[in-house]
Amino acid sequence: MTSQPPHTTAPVLSTTDREKLVQLAQLCGVSTGYTGQDGQRVEVSPATMIFALRELGVALPEPVDGESIELATTRLRQQHLEAVLEPTITAIADTHRDIRVHCHDGDAVRVWVETEAEGHRIDCVQTDTWVQPVTIGATTYGTATFTLPALPAGWHTLHAETEGGQQSRHVSSTFLVSPAKLSSAEKFAKEPAVGVMAQLYSLRDRESWGIGDYRTLHAFGDALQRLGGADFVLVNPMHAAEPTPPVEDSPYLPTTRRFTNPIYIRVEDTPEYRAHPELRETIAGMKESLSEVNGSAEELERNPVLASKIKALYLLWAAGLGEQREEHMRAYREREGEGLEGFATWCAQEARSYGTEHHMELSADFYAWVQMLCQEQETAAQQALQESMRIGLMADLAVGVHPDGADAHTLDNVLAPGASVGAPPDGYNQLGQDWSQPPWHPWKLAEQGYKPWRDMLRTILRSAGGIRVDHVLGLFRLWWIPRMSSPTQGTYVQYDHEALIGTLVLEAERAGAVVIGEDLGTFEPWVQDYLASRGVMGTSVTWFEGDENGAKTPERYRQLALTSVTTHDLPPTASYLRGGHIELREQLGVLTRDTEEEYADDAQWQQQVLSTMGSVGAFRGLACQDYFGPGGGIHNEAQQPQTGRNQRPGGADGLEGEQSSGILEGMHRFLSFTPSALKCVALVDMVGDLRAQNQPGTTHELYPNWCIPLCDHDGTPLFVDDLIEHPLARRVLAAAKGEL
């Protein structure tokens, strides 16, 4: 058993007082220990528990001792009883459920539901259930049990009224009723779909402004159709970054998750560009300054691209929208409501000095219009994709937001700003990870009826046929780290997963969308079962699919899952086969194990994975058949007695050209053997790219995360139009579909 070092001086607690602290933490959903990825129990320090409790709003004055812990526990219990109802109550559609209502002992209680659609009142029936009264101080509390009616899915309102003595109270709470299971899950379980994942900014067309955008997305869909067809395109999060340069490179550290990054707007495709031909030459000049970098293999630079697009858009804005477009704007702003107004106002405030410097009045009105353009172009892209695809655009939802971003400002009443979300040590990063994002405050979010979460999902799903929820485990628990402390000093804080998942399922069902949860990392086994029961698909990556019996054969893969060979947090497969994932971490100094051991263990595991694939016929008929041993895996004489970095994992170090392509093809053929409802091919694997897009747990000072343009195996940059001439792209996609 290991123990964490405290992030501050640990309080000196007796054994009895520590037990009281543990009980308080458990009452508040703060983990006092957890099982690490290595299966060992890790105890959370008292200092970390106290940090999490205070961040939740529990009053624990210094010095923390048994008396202060007992007082805090009593206050929490009394607050819960005085509230009468939980702030948000969940149920499954068309199913009765019982709830408990608290009141002063002896009071009369009435409970009713107000339905979402018609606003009808439905009285609830009290059951004959005895609950022992509880006395706290001078007050005795009773508990009544009521049966809630079976209702259709929706956002209903629950009311309770208590009467006793000279006092009566009326309270209400959100009654979230969600479908038992997302219907799209069954549809794709019966008829699986195959799609492609791509970092859109890294994929450019010949008319791009240096970064892939919505027109590139159109062209990508056309290219996939010409390559044989696909059912969806999973892109990186397209959430908004800073409103003006400099901007954050990581799409997973946005300023807001509800609205979109205008860097993806194609200026020439806006109605305003068509309405103002007099500005086209000037705008063309702005674009021309980016032409040299558009086809470069060098690191992508977002700042000049965003700067040019903001200036071009401002010219169009200043030239006037016209009456019809003004009406479109009014309708858009009314639909998005306070969320849009708060975000646009924040953008204008942040951009004030930048706008003055460039003689632009970057107002909230301007940024609201820019968001309308984003929504219009994304919707148009989705409509174009769905002409040939069953799902079309699949959006990616980041875990959280930048600590100094728009959501951190406008949603500060439902966030825990003193905490930072991350992950304990695991296979991605053995030092743990700190994503620097403030987490949802679970209690305050419930008090808001999960409206911020609901509104964000609704906005994203308006223009997407599916959504991938990054680190979906965060809807159950999040790793809270004291800000500016080591990730090893964190602990898990629990969330009401029934409310968060219920919201997700309800809004996705209304949008007709599919939902994928990225459920990799440290989690408890029941979590995946719960997600599957609600129709939320999991994520399976072939390199990680193993258990005590070894690498999984295809029939042992989950049906309700998106299965792929790789993920954006790993180097492309052509590099992974050569140990690129170890070599990069060694270079960056984020390995905690001996490098030789890493290579040796990985070589053994890769051999097992590839042997399993070969044993079921995934590598049949390949020109590189001589490289495969009797078990079906890759054979390499260098693996006989030696270990270490000269022994490349899987024996793939010497494979090039047709042989390397054959392995990629075979690994993706294996996907077609699985029962998974969704199979996904990484675009980088379709072209044999080698450079990693992201190394978790590092910053730009160590590695240019999220700045790598799409290139082929030789490092030659590719435009989207080049894909249709790339033979590997066609073969890998066909193999994943079971057509080759």
URGI-V798698 format. One line per field, one symbol per residue. ss: DSSP state (a for helix, b for strand, c for the rest). phi: phi as a letter, one per 40 degrees, with the letter a starting at -180 (. if undefined). burial: I if it has 9 or more other C-alpha atoms within 8 Angstrom, else O. Layout:
ss = ???
phi = ???
burial = ???
This chain:
ss = cbbcccccccccccaaaaaaaaaaaaaccbccbbbcccccbbbccaaaaaaaaaaacccccccccaaaaaaaaaaaaaaaaacccccbbbbbccccbbbbbbbbcccbbbbbbbccccccbbbcbbcccccccbbbccbbbbbbbbbbcccccbbbbbbbbbbbccbbbbbbbbbbbbccccaaaaaaaaccbbbbbbcaaacbcccccccccaaaaaaaaaaaaacccccbbbbcccbccccccccccccccbcccccbcaaaccaaacaaaaacaaaaaaaaaaaaccaaaacccccccaaaaaaaaaaaaaaaaaccccaaaaaaaaaaaaaaaaaaaaaaaaaaaacaaaaaaccccccaaaaaaaaaaaaaaaaaaaaaaccccccbbbbbbcccbccccaaaaacaaabbbbbbbbbcccccccccbbbbbbbbcaaaaaacccaaaaaaaaaaaccccbbbbccaaaacbbbbbbccccaaacbbbbccaaaaaaaaaaaaaaaccbbbbccccccccaaaaaaaacccbbbbbaaacbbccbbccaaaccccbbbbccccccccaaaacccaaaaaaaaaccccccaaaaaaaaaaaaaaaaaaaaacccccccccaaabcccccbccaaacccccccccaaacccccaaaaaaaaaaaaaaaaaccccbbbbbaaaaccccccccccccccccccccccccbcccccbcbaaaaaacaaaaaaaaaacccc
phi = .bbccccbccccbcdcccccccccccccgcccaaccccgccbcccdccdcdccccchccbccccadccccccccccccdccccgbccbbbacdgbcacbbbbacdhccbbbabbcccbgccbccccccbcbcdbbbgcbbbbbbbbccccbcdibcbbbbbbbagcbbbbbbacbcbbdcacccccccccbdbbbbbacdccbbbcbcchbcaccdcdccccccccchhacabcbcdbcccccaccbcccccbccabcbbccccccdcccdccccbcccccccccccdcbccccbcccdcbcdcccdcccccccdcccchcgcccccdccccccccgcdcccccccdccccdcccccbfbcccccccccccccdcccccccccccccbbcbgcbcbbccabccbccccccbccbbbccbbcaacdaccaccgbbcgcccdcdccccccggcdccccccccccbacaabccfccccbabccbddgbcdcccacbcbccccccdcccccccccgbcbbbcbchcacdcccccdcccgcccbbbdcbcaacchcccdccccccacbacaaccbcdcdcdccgcccdcccccgbcbccdccdccccccccdccccccccbgcbcgcccdccbcdchccbadccdbcbhccccdggccccbfccccccdcccccddccccdcbbbbcdcccbgdbcccabdgbbcccacdgbbccbcccgccbcdccccccccdccccccccgcb
burial = OOOIOIIOOOOOIOOOIIOIIIOIIIOOIIIIIIIIIOOIIIIIIIIIIIIIIIIIOOOIOOOIOIOIIIOIIIOOOIOIIOOIIOIIIIIIIOIIIOOIIIIIIOIOIOIIIIIIOOOOOIOIOOOOOOOOIOOIOOOIIIIIIIIIIIIOIIIIIIIIIIIIOOOOOOIIIIIIIIIOIIOIIIOIIOOIIIIIIIOIIIIIIOOIIIIIIIIIIIIIIOIIIOIIIIIIIIIIIIIIIIIIIOIIOOIIIIIIIIIIIIIIIIIOOIOIIIOIOOIIOOIOOIIOOIIOOIIOIOOIOIIIIIIIIIOIIIIIIOOOIOOOOIOOIOOIIOOIOOOIIIIIIIIIOIIIOOIIOOOOOIIIOIIIIIIIIIIOIIIOIIIIIIOIIOIIIIIIIIIIIIIOIIIIOIIIOIIIIOIIIIIIIIOOIIIIIIIIIIIOIIOIIIIIIIOIIIIIIIIIIOIIIIIIIIIIIOIIIIIIIIOOOIIIIIIIIIIIIOIIIIIIIIIIIOIOIIIIIIIOOOOOOOIIOOIIIIIIIIIIIIIOIIOOOOIIIIOOIOIIIIIIIIOOIIIIIIIIIIIIIIOOIIOOOIIOOOIIIIIIOIIIOIIIIIIIIIIOOIIOOOOIIOOIIOIIIIIIOOIOOOIIIOIIIIIIIOOOOOIIIIIIIIIIIIIIIIIIIIIIIIIIIIIIIIOIIIIOIIOOOOIIIIIIIIIIIOIOIIIIIOIIOIOIIIIIIIIIIIOO
